[in-house]
Each structure stands twice: as C-alpha cells, then as structure tokens.
C-alpha cells in the first residue's frame, strides 16, 4: 500500500511511504532536514508499522507540537483508519 501524506507543522512538506503486509518498505520525505530524514528513512525501513509508531509517535521538534517522525506516524496511522 502506498501513502502520499501532506505534513502539517514541520519543515518537511510531504511523506511518501510504501507498506507491505504491515512492514515499512520505503519512506521518502520532501523538504526538511535532509540528513536527519535520510537517517529516519533508513532506520524504519523493514520495521513493522506498529513498532515505528510506538517508537516515534509524539516526538516534538523544539517548541512545535509535532515533528517529522511524528508526522510519519500520522501518515502510517492513516493506513489503519
């Protein structure tokens, strides 16, 4: 299943992800902190969606109420709706 998610409240503007049988196969961010987001993409690749959500949901960026990792969790949760 493919996700095309427009972020809110972060420097990144968009998240594209590919999930197969509950496993994250690929994640791509548009915008944001390139090095950090490449690291997040590499780390979550091959992880179960539930584990990504458990580890990253609720992370904040400075004083913002959300972050790129938190937005990724929101994108992944959209599959569960």
C-alpha positions in Angstrom: 0.0 0.0 0.0 1.3 3.5 -0.9 0.9 6.6 1.2 1.1 10.1 0.0 0.8 12.3 3.1 0.9 16.1 3.3 2.6 17.1 6.6 1.5 19.9 8.9 3.6 21.9 11.3 7.1 20.7 10.0 9.8 21.8 7.6 9.1 18.7 5.5 6.1 19.2 3.2 5.3 15.6 2.2 5.9 12.0 3.1 5.6 9.2 0.6 5.8 5.6 2.0 5.3 2.1 0.9 4.0 -0.5 3.3 3.6 -4.2 2.5 2.0 -6.7 5.0 2.4 -4.3 7.9 6.2 -3.7 7.1 7.6 -0.4 6.0 9.3 -0.9 2.7 10.3 2.6 1.8 9.9 6.2 3.1 10.7 9.5 1.3 10.4 13.0 2.7 10.1 16.1 0.6 11.8 19.1 2.4 13.0 19.1 5.9 16.5 18.3 7.3 17.9 16.1 4.6 20.5 14.2 6.7 18.2 13.6 9.6 15.4 12.4 7.4 17.6 10.1 5.4 18.6 8.6 8.7 15.0 8.1 9.8 14.1 6.5 6.5 17.0 4.1 6.7 16.1 3.2 10.3 12.4 2.5 9.8 12.9 0.5 6.6 12.0 -3.1 7.3 10.3 -2.3 10.6 6.7 -3.2 11.4 4.4 -0.2 11.2 3.3 -0.7 14.8 6.9 -0.6 16.1 7.6 2.7 14.1 4.5 4.3 15.6 5.4 3.0 19.1 8.9 4.4 18.9 8.4 7.7 17.1 4.8 9.0 17.9 4.7 12.1 19.9 8.2 13.3 19.3 8.3 17.1 19.2 10.6 19.4 17.3 11.7 22.2 19.6 8.6 24.1 20.7 6.4 22.7 17.9 3.7 20.2 18.9 4.9 17.7 16.2 8.0 16.7 14.2 8.9 14.8 11.1 9.0 11.5 12.9 5.6 12.2 14.5 4.2 13.2 11.1 5.5 9.9 9.7 3.4 8.1 12.4 0.3 10.1 11.4 0.9 9.0 7.8 1.2 5.4 8.9 -1.9 5.6 11.1 -3.8 6.7 8.1 -3.5 3.1 6.9 -5.2 1.9 10.0 -8.3 4.2 9.5 
